[in-house]
Amino acid sequence: MAWTWFHRLGSPPYIYSLAGRLTPWFAWPAALLMVGGLYGGLILAPPDYQQGDGFRIIYVHAPTAWMSLMVYTTMAVSAAIGLIWRIKVSHAVAASCAPIGASFTLCALVTGSLWGAPMWGTYWEWDPRLTSELILLFLYLGYMGLRSAMEDVQRADRASAVLAIVGVVNVPIIHFSVTWWNSLHQAPSVMKFDRPNLPASMLMPLLMMLLGFTLFFVAILLVRLRGEVLSRERTASWIREALSPPMSDRSVSGKPISGVRP
Amino acid sequence: MSDSIAQAATAVNGSFSDRARTPRSGLTAATLALTRDLRLAFRKRGQLIQPLVFFAIVTTLFPLAISPELSRLRDVAPGVLWVAALLSSQLALEFLFRDDAQDGTLEQYALSGQSLSGLLFAKTSAHWLLTGLPLALMAPLAGLSLGVPVGAVPGIVASVAVGSVALSLIGSMGAALTLGVKRSGALLSLLTLPLAMPVLIFGARATELAIKGESYGAPLELLGAVAVLGITLAPLATAAAVRVNLE
């Protein structure tokens, strides 16, 4: 079996250079899709018959809400892989996911509350989706808090991996309980936004934004992963070789690089 | 008294002791670990009542902060009782495993050849017997002071008793995860409270229905489901977290 490509993924120097090479392949399509999706969503798509132009925030809100869950899943799966097979790079991926996911969750909350202001007449409604999104943010913060509280990196990796897996089991229960709690305490929310009924001119930009945000996440993840690998391997000898500029470059630009400490 | 603690130690460390030639069953080891924890706790009786006193104080704060009218207090009683129960069950969590981790008992548990999750489940059961169960028995008293009708007492006892099982198990995961962290109190709450929100929702709902005199079976069953899921999975996560922190 040709599993060497897979085993090589566990090697920090290889993943460091691979992540660097792959980043533009995700970043540029993400930029193109997001610019295209924003143009389609903000300019080409017709206003909604009920919400007017107010609905257009969906082109940011829905992708960030989608990403907040996807990043958590990615984080938990890679943490589980790291815990089970003891792959250090997997833990580095999980560690790089957490701040990205927390930011997406925060964006989803802010855009959701900005959307709520004209539609519900209030910035915060104890809507089940907003509430479970808020709890998801707490889960991310707990994960990051646990990780930063432990000094030993490997111990932090494994403890936070256990927490991420526990969180994955809990997310459906939390979502279900919050939905159930809400349906008992308040009338169904006024905003029924049936996705399948969206006309193509509204749906296409949304799909472009979803795909664009997903690629954007991968690009950011790769950049963060490089930083994470660098900080974890800072004593390793391959770092020196990877970070020193090639000889030809040095002879051309002869001046010292500013901002880099010796 | 000290005899049975020594017995617990030999049972738990069965493979190292010459007294235990036949391997003890996991259930015996877990029972002995549970009685050991209970005995140790009853030696410090003053600490035992602290969660209860805390619960009483928190429930006293609400009438002072909201209003002394019983009709208004009755409306918020389920929320007050459950938030107070949730916070009181958090109190002792930080020290659930800490002493045993420092004096090496947890290491002996891990090396004993017995199931670590079984032994930790026994420790968590001791925590529930010492905080969850007394809270369940005390909650009706606090409820009556908030204007709750006497008919609601069985519902309140049942929901707090079942819900606190889940709270103890969630707390045991958080306590095990933060074993290696100094001054872990705030972090522990940050980890466990989001996970405990379903318990709060179902528990407060059951209490509310009980106060209104309606059937509270459905939320109580959901609370039971969460507790059973916790009994099945939480000890495994707790054991994994303890192993991480022992290495």
Interface residues (C-beta under 8 A of the other chain):
Chain A: L83 I135 F138 L139 L141 G142 G145 L146 A149 M150 D152 R155 R158 A159 V162 L163 I165 V166 G167 V169 N170 I173 I174 F176 S177 V178 W180 W181 L184
Chain B: M173 L177 T178 G180 V181 S184 L187 L190 L191 L193 P194 L195 M197 P198 I201 F202 R205 L222 V226 L229 L233 A237 A240 A241 V244 N245 E247
